[in-house]
Amino acid sequence: MARRRDEEDDDVDDEEYEDEEDQLVDDEDYEEDEDVGRGRGGSSRKRRRSDFIDDVAEEDDEEDEYEDDDDEVYGGGGKKHSKAPRVGSQFFDLEAQVDSDEEEEEEEGEDDFIVETGADLPDEDVGRRIHRRPLPMREDEQEDVEALERSIQARYARSSHTEYDEETTDVEQQALLPSVRDPKLWMVKCAIGRERETAVCLMQKFIDKGVELQIRSVIALDHLKNYIYIEADKEAHVREAVKGLRNIFPAKIMLVPIREMTDVLSVESKAIDLSRDTWVRMKIGTYKGDLAQVVDVDNVRQRVTVKLIPRIDLQALANKLEGREVAKKKAFVPPPRLLNVDEARELHIRVERRRDPVTGDYFENIDGMLFKDGFLYKTVSMKSISAQNIKPTFDELEKFRAPSTNGVEMVGLSTLFANRKKGHFMKGDAVIVVKGDLKNLKGWVEKVEEENVHIRPEMKGLPKTLAVNEKELCKYFEPGNHVKVVSGTKEGATGMVVKVEQHVLIILSDTTKEHICVFADDVVESSEVTTGITKIGEYELHDLVLLDNNSFGVIIRVESEAFQVLKGVPERPEVSLVKLREIKCKVDKKFNVQDRYRNTVAVKDVVRILEGPCKGKQGPVEHIYKGVLFVYDRHHLEHAGFICAKADSCCIVGGSRSNGDRNGGSLSRFGGFKAPSRVPPSPRRFSRGGPPFDSGGRHRGGRGGHDALVGTSVKIRQGPYKGYRGRVVDVKGQSVRVELESQMKVVTVDRNSISDNVVISTPHRESSRYGMGSETPMHPSRTPLHPYMTPMRDPGATPIHDGMRTPMRDRAWNPYAPMSPPRDNWEEGNPASWGTSPQYQEVLLQGHMKHLLLVQVGLVLLAVVTVRLEYREIAVQLMPTLQVLICHQLLVGSL
Amino acid sequence: MFFHIVLERNMQLHPRHFGRNLRENLVSKLMKDVEGTCSGRHGFVVAITGIENVGKGLIRDGTGFVTFPVKYQCVVFRPFKGEILEAAVTMVNKMGFFAETGPVQIFVSNHLIPDDMEFQSGDMPNYTTSDGSVKIQKDSEVRLKIIGTRVDATEIFCIGTIKDDFLGVINDPTTA
């Protein structure tokens, strides 16, 4: 305690001096002031107010910047309680005063020599609180010091035991939040880049004018351009204060809502400690996404020197240096490659070898860029790199380690874990200490706390558990352990540990019998042998894939990093283990072939195998490629039920689904979206016979004059209300009245300039299938299509299409009804229309949905995408196949 | 390691085997069924050495099959971690080599081959010491230590090392 007191006295003296010397505290003092403020800020919450000395000694050294900031913020909040500007003391007392009003108020009365100054803001030069105080009075000082000492003693005697209560609870924190009675924060526009200057100006103004200025504080935030915050009770005060400042545009003074006030001063992200050898990634420029290693950190200038693998096109560089060619905007980024100085010299690029005066290392200097060992050393702003949770891949590390010795490389690897994700240690994990005094101590995880992991050490004679920082720990494995990779690129793989090189494990994969390199952190011990996944990359179980030796097959099993593929060899079932890279592509194009009796076989048709090893088996065709069918037979136990057979050794069974229209209109089926065959003739006839409506007719002629659109929620996509959403209340001809969601009003917009989003929000169509037209989600989506569709149609065809649409609405979602239009279209001989016409889509959707209810979301999406395309009027060019493609992709994606 | 243990199994026997040779049929079927199989607990069943006891048969309704509980003695082979075995090399590649001891496949990774042995690709891929005195290739016999085992329902797979004292080639087919 005694030592503390001494310190304090010193501080007090210091402050007095400062006070005398100058009012405007200079930069150096800021820090101290801040500390002072902080000390108070932290301690004054629950305590006294009568002491006029700062309890500097009380401040917690370990308290980090952020807590500090928080305190300041809250301190600032608390400050607002002090109503009247106070006068009467010479002590420069920077306080974050956070007491409750009452206490504060009464005590203030007692000692009026206390100067109530605001807490400093976290950023030294950000708008500081303006200190309301008169000039110090010399005479009082002597006795004050004594009084001061006494009070400190008294205070510490009191506070020693309360010190531990300092941690604020949530409730207390809540209490500190600004309320309606506190001064408000006003956001004021100022000249860009002049935020700080403006704040300082205001401070100066306050110093000059003193009490006249009724604002409380000014805040300029580094990350907020064009605005400063002013704390004041009334907008008028703000206006008054900013009057005459040319950097401020008082036209825009906005009130910050109380709820957002704390956000103004809270710190968004925790800075990570960037230290030497940390791995980072570049965020911008040519090297965007590249891995880099920190070589040097300049915290003051916020700059970092990083080591990169250069992406330099030497030829281009040579050209540039010789002035032969003006470097144009490069279309490609040169691949990363270590720089070879000799190569550069060959191209007559001047290479200077210079010694860095600071480090004493030699660098090759080419065109202002520094190279060493082929690496580029680049100094960049801290903002342009990301250091959070960087996971370098092995390839990247491999490149970095290339020229360096093994020892150095390991140093690099150990830094990998500096910024890694938290919480990957589990109870029972075997771990090894990799840093610090306990290095190489093995143990088992007993308990995991935030940062610290309690381990039960292996060695005897040590305490039962030791708390170790998780950064100093690494999972420990022994060769022969069976492990599973739980994160990273090799996720899901299992295998046995072959070798352990510190953080890196070499694992022999169970399935591929290959070595894989993983970080110990990514691995857990497990006895499992993975087979569970069904997808690697874009390839999924039961996909038809083309392999790189031009063979093809169906994936019948997905293993951790390889597929079992049933090859397309009809003679005998041939299964091979295929790695991802050996797969060329997925075949999702649908083919039709003819069976033995010249019937066309399409996907999903049921066939019976007439000859070959699997004679007699029967099942739906899953894939067709090069005249080979992959048939799925549930009763076939091998190869996941897949049988490979030649098309002409099969025959289609009975009245298969799509057989009906096959001979006539097989072309009208597109891939999976074929129109089911059984088209009841009636709708067609009906529509044919029906009176041709004009194109507007379909909007008008709903059920009983009730437009399909009414009641739907739409989005306006053109005009002054662009982007607004609302509900359609009425439709009159071409105009629609929409009740806006965001504003309490109804506006009239052109029918063409609305689109709807109901489609997305109603993914489940089944329920509405038999509902009336207006409620079906698909309907609205067609609406915007329509106006665009019409012109591109064959003029002759138009009335028919439109004509038949309307009556159809009654049974729009009758599963059979919509089947007819495409066939109509088709028979109209107007191929351009069926691909793009809404009806066709309907059929596609409907037809497909019939079989794959699973893909409903995808279908709905499809409709949306088409709508989007229509907006850009590309739809006209859209060929049906393209559309099918889109459909398909969507479907795949949505699954 | 080999063990001689007694196991029990319920055998289903088709009615056509009933008669004088029932016991023989039962035993031969047992041998056919059991020998060469693998269980995680006991390892590979190498051979049946004798029948301890055949219990009372139970006729299954409907099928006519009879179930006999049979106790039999057999030799099983189960590799253990740390065990030293002799194995024949079956395949050599750049990652290491595969060797077999009976039914058990053992992989020796190149990380677990002494550092002075280098992989030589070619017609007959092999690992050779720098002076060429020791060579591991297909059909070589090696002594190795098992460092890890993985037991599936149908097979046991091991990882071995020859990076230890007294491990390595014990019989080279080219010199023999």
Interface residues (C-beta under 8 A of the other chain):
Chain A: P479 G480 N481 H482 M496 V497 V498 K499 I506 L508 D510 K513 E514 H515 V529
Chain B: K81 M95 F107 S109 H111 L112 I146 I147 G148 T149 R150 D152 F157 I159 T161
